[in-house]
Amino acid sequence: MNWAGKTAIVTGGASGIGAATVREFAAEGAVAVIMDINEELGQAHAEQLRAEGFTADFVRLDVSNAELCRVAVDGVAAKYGRVDYLVNSAVSFISKGVTVTPEEWDISLGVNVRGGANMVQACHPHMKAAGGGAVVNISSISGHIAQRDRWTYNACKGAILSMSRCQALDLAQDNIRVNCVSPGWTWTPEVEKAAVGGREKWEPLWGDFSMMRRIGEAREISRAILFLCSSDASFITGVDLPVDGGYLGLGSEGLGQHSTFAGSK
């Protein structure tokens, strides 16, 4: 499709999957707007893209503040004339179980759930005025399964799945489609921090939980996001697209040495 003249907003666009998505939108010819609380990384990413000849912008934003979301989106619409796509990639990675505090719940829900809702509310009138649009919310394999000590993160990702279906129903009348992407283990800065010993050590271990026997790349997630925003997905709304190398299709045994499938390795 022709992305020229379209405007895409990506929250959490300073790093990880969000940054990869910003680059894909920009490379396809859209105006790519990074909204992120990390000003240093966000500005640097936008400057790099502009240096490469793309149209990119940065707006510092805490998505948990509904009024700031409205002001930020209104500013983008005023500057570029329209808002066509929203990707809610901003995330709090707080993962707590029985020891979680009320303050940690507030941060998790404020960014991961209310933040996405705030942005959809802010973008809605501008997408409606443009004749329609597309929203992609980022859930996770964690929204589908149980994991130890992850009440906060998994509850939020599960809520995103449910909220997205409701948003899809409510906004369909305005020709706005809303879908989810659920990434599996993906090589991002957050995963890199957790991978003490490096990718060479951890990829074979993570690979035991994926039919494709490897960890994903951020660009692989971003291309799925662009597909859901594109005209190729014009009759797709209210769905979740797992981009997980087959993670959710496996049982708990995975593909490790004790797996039924170990002999196929």
C-alpha positions as CSV (number, residue, x, y, z in Angstrom):
1,M,0.0,0.0,0.0
2,N,1.0,3.6,-0.3
3,W,1.9,5.0,3.2
4,A,2.8,8.4,2.0
5,G,0.8,11.2,3.7
6,K,-0.2,8.9,6.5
7,T,0.7,9.6,10.2
8,A,1.6,6.8,12.6
9,I,2.0,7.3,16.4
10,V,4.0,4.6,18.3
11,T,4.1,4.8,22.1
12,G,7.2,3.2,23.6
13,G,8.9,4.0,20.3
14,A,12.3,4.8,21.7
15,S,13.5,1.3,22.0
16,G,12.7,-2.4,21.4
17,I,9.7,-3.4,19.4
18,G,8.4,0.1,19.4
19,A,11.6,1.5,17.9
20,A,11.6,-1.3,15.2
21,T,8.0,-0.4,14.4
22,V,8.8,3.3,14.1
23,R,11.6,2.5,11.6
24,E,9.3,0.3,9.5
25,F,6.6,3.0,9.3
26,A,9.2,5.6,8.4
27,A,10.9,3.4,5.8
28,E,7.5,2.8,4.2
29,G,7.0,6.5,3.7
30,A,4.7,7.4,6.6
31,V,5.3,10.2,9.2
32,A,6.5,8.2,12.2
33,V,5.9,9.8,15.6
34,I,7.7,8.4,18.6
35,M,6.0,9.0,22.0
36,D,8.0,7.8,24.9
37,I,9.0,8.8,28.4
38,N,12.7,8.3,27.5
39,E,13.6,11.7,25.9
40,E,17.2,10.9,25.3
41,L,16.6,7.6,23.4
42,G,13.5,9.0,21.6
43,Q,15.2,12.1,20.3
44,A,18.2,10.1,19.2
45,H,16.1,7.6,17.3
46,A,14.1,10.4,15.5
47,E,17.3,12.2,14.6
48,Q,18.8,9.1,13.2
49,L,15.8,8.4,11.0
50,R,15.7,12.0,9.8
51,A,19.4,11.7,8.9
52,E,18.5,8.7,6.8
53,G,16.0,10.8,4.9
54,F,12.8,9.7,6.7
55,T,10.1,11.8,8.3
56,A,10.2,11.1,12.1
57,D,9.3,13.1,15.2
58,F,9.5,12.7,18.9
59,V,7.1,13.8,21.7
60,R,7.9,13.1,25.3
61,L,4.9,11.5,27.0
62,D,3.8,9.6,30.0
63,V,0.9,7.6,28.7
64,S,-0.6,7.1,32.1
65,N,-1.7,10.7,32.1
66,A,-4.8,11.0,30.0
67,E,-4.7,14.8,29.6
68,L,-1.1,14.7,28.4
69,C,-2.0,12.0,25.9
70,R,-4.8,14.3,24.5
71,V,-2.5,17.3,24.2
72,A,0.3,15.2,22.6
73,V,-2.0,13.7,20.0
74,D,-3.7,17.0,19.2
75,G,-0.3,18.5,18.6
76,V,0.6,15.8,16.1
77,A,-2.7,16.2,14.3
78,A,-2.2,19.9,14.1
79,K,1.4,19.6,12.8
80,Y,0.8,16.8,10.3
81,G,-2.8,17.2,9.5
82,R,-4.1,13.8,10.5
83,V,-3.6,10.7,12.6
84,D,-4.0,7.3,10.9
85,Y,-2.3,4.6,13.0
86,L,-1.6,4.1,16.6
87,V,0.6,1.4,18.0
88,N,0.5,1.0,21.8
89,S,3.9,-0.3,22.6
90,A,4.6,1.6,25.8
91,V,5.1,-0.9,28.7
92,S,5.9,-1.2,32.3
93,F,7.9,-4.4,32.9
94,I,7.1,-4.6,36.6
95,S,6.7,-8.4,37.3
96,K,5.5,-9.1,40.8
97,G,3.5,-11.8,42.5
98,V,2.4,-12.2,46.1
99,T,4.7,-9.4,47.2
100,V,3.3,-6.7,44.8
101,T,2.6,-3.3,46.4
102,P,-0.4,-1.0,45.6
103,E,2.1,1.5,44.1
104,E,3.4,-1.2,41.7
105,W,-0.1,-2.1,40.7
106,D,-0.8,1.6,40.0
107,I,2.3,1.9,37.7
108,S,1.5,-1.4,35.9
109,L,-2.1,-0.7,35.2
110,G,-1.5,3.0,34.6
111,V,1.0,2.4,31.8
112,N,0.0,-1.0,30.3
113,V,-3.8,-0.8,30.5
114,R,-5.0,2.8,31.1
115,G,-2.1,4.1,29.0
116,G,-3.3,2.3,25.9
117,A,-6.9,3.3,26.6
118,N,-5.8,6.9,27.0
119,M,-4.1,6.9,23.6
120,V,-7.1,5.3,21.8
121,Q,-9.4,7.9,23.3
122,A,-7.0,10.7,22.2
123,C,-6.6,9.4,18.7
124,H,-10.2,8.5,18.1
125,P,-11.5,11.9,17.0
126,H,-8.6,12.4,14.6
127,M,-8.9,9.0,13.1
128,K,-12.6,9.5,12.7
129,A,-12.0,12.8,10.9
130,A,-9.5,11.1,8.6
131,G,-12.2,8.6,7.6
132,G,-10.8,5.7,9.6
133,G,-7.6,4.2,11.0
134,A,-6.0,1.3,12.7
135,V,-4.8,0.6,16.2
136,V,-2.5,-2.2,17.2
137,N,-2.1,-3.0,20.9
138,I,0.9,-5.0,22.1
139,S,-0.1,-7.9,24.3
140,S,2.2,-10.9,24.9
141,I,2.3,-14.6,25.2
142,S,2.2,-13.8,28.9
143,G,-1.4,-12.6,28.5
144,H,-2.3,-16.2,27.6
145,I,-0.5,-18.3,30.2
146,A,0.5,-18.6,33.8
147,Q,4.1,-17.7,34.8
148,R,5.6,-17.5,38.3
149,D,5.7,-14.1,40.1
150,R,4.1,-12.2,37.3
151,W,0.7,-11.2,38.5
152,T,1.2,-7.6,37.4
153,Y,2.6,-8.1,33.9
154,N,0.4,-11.0,32.9
155,A,-2.8,-9.5,34.3
156,C,-2.1,-6.3,32.3
157,K,-1.3,-8.2,29.1
158,G,-4.5,-10.3,29.5
159,A,-6.5,-7.1,30.1
160,I,-5.1,-5.7,26.8
161,L,-6.5,-8.7,24.9
162,S,-10.0,-8.2,26.3
163,M,-9.9,-4.4,26.0
164,S,-8.8,-4.6,22.4
165,R,-11.9,-6.6,21.4
166,C,-14.1,-4.1,23.1
167,Q,-12.4,-1.2,21.4
168,A,-12.7,-3.0,18.0
169,L,-16.5,-3.3,18.6
170,D,-17.0,0.3,19.6
171,L,-14.8,1.9,16.9
172,A,-15.8,-0.2,13.9
173,Q,-18.7,2.2,13.2
174,D,-16.0,4.9,12.6
175,N,-14.0,2.6,10.3
176,I,-11.3,2.1,12.9
177,R,-9.9,-1.3,13.3
178,V,-8.3,-2.5,16.6
179,N,-6.1,-5.6,16.8
180,C,-3.5,-7.1,19.1
181,V,-0.1,-8.6,18.5
182,S,1.3,-11.1,21.1
183,P,5.0,-11.4,20.8
184,G,6.9,-14.4,22.2
185,W,10.5,-14.2,23.5
186,T,12.0,-11.4,21.4
187,W,15.5,-10.0,21.4
188,T,15.0,-6.5,22.9
189,P,17.0,-4.4,25.3
190,E,14.8,-5.6,28.2
191,V,15.5,-9.3,27.3
192,E,19.2,-8.5,26.8
193,K,19.4,-7.2,30.3
194,A,17.9,-10.4,31.6
195,A,20.2,-12.6,29.5
196,V,23.3,-12.6,31.7
197,G,25.9,-14.5,29.7
198,G,24.6,-13.3,26.4
199,R,22.5,-14.4,23.5
200,E,24.7,-17.4,22.6
201,K,24.0,-18.9,26.0
202,W,20.3,-18.2,26.2
203,E,19.0,-18.6,22.7
204,P,19.3,-22.4,22.8
205,L,17.4,-22.5,26.1
206,W,14.6,-20.1,24.9
207,G,14.6,-22.1,21.6
208,D,13.3,-25.1,23.5
209,F,10.0,-23.3,23.9
210,S,9.5,-22.3,20.3
211,M,8.6,-24.5,17.3
212,M,11.2,-22.5,15.4
213,R,13.9,-23.1,18.0
214,R,15.0,-19.5,18.4
215,I,14.2,-16.2,19.9
216,G,12.4,-13.6,17.7
217,E,13.7,-10.3,16.3
218,A,12.1,-7.0,16.9
219,R,11.7,-6.4,13.2
220,E,9.7,-9.6,12.9
221,I,7.2,-8.2,15.3
222,S,7.1,-4.8,13.7
223,R,6.3,-6.3,10.2
224,A,3.3,-8.1,11.7
225,I,2.2,-4.8,13.2
226,L,2.5,-3.0,9.9
227,F,0.5,-5.8,8.2
228,L,-2.4,-5.2,10.7
229,C,-2.3,-1.5,10.0
230,S,-2.2,-2.0,6.2
231,S,-5.0,-2.3,3.7
232,D,-4.1,-6.0,3.4
233,A,-5.8,-6.4,6.8
234,S,-8.9,-4.3,5.9
235,F,-11.3,-6.9,7.1
236,I,-9.4,-7.9,10.2
237,T,-10.4,-6.5,13.5
238,G,-10.8,-7.6,17.1
239,V,-8.2,-10.4,16.8
240,D,-4.9,-11.3,18.4
241,L,-2.0,-12.3,16.2
242,P,0.7,-14.3,18.1
243,V,4.1,-13.7,16.6
244,D,5.9,-16.2,18.8
245,G,7.6,-18.8,16.7
246,G,4.9,-21.3,17.7
247,Y,5.3,-20.8,21.5
248,L,1.6,-20.8,22.3
249,G,1.1,-23.9,20.1
250,L,3.4,-26.0,22.3
251,G,2.6,-27.8,25.6
252,S,4.6,-27.2,28.7
253,E,7.1,-29.8,27.7
254,G,8.4,-27.6,24.9
255,L,11.1,-29.1,22.6
256,G,13.8,-29.8,25.3
257,Q,15.6,-33.0,26.0
258,H,12.6,-34.4,28.0
259,S,10.2,-33.5,25.2
260,T,8.2,-36.0,23.2
261,F,9.9,-34.4,20.2
262,A,13.5,-34.5,21.5
263,G,14.4,-37.2,19.0
264,S,13.7,-34.9,16.1
265,K,16.4,-32.5,17.2
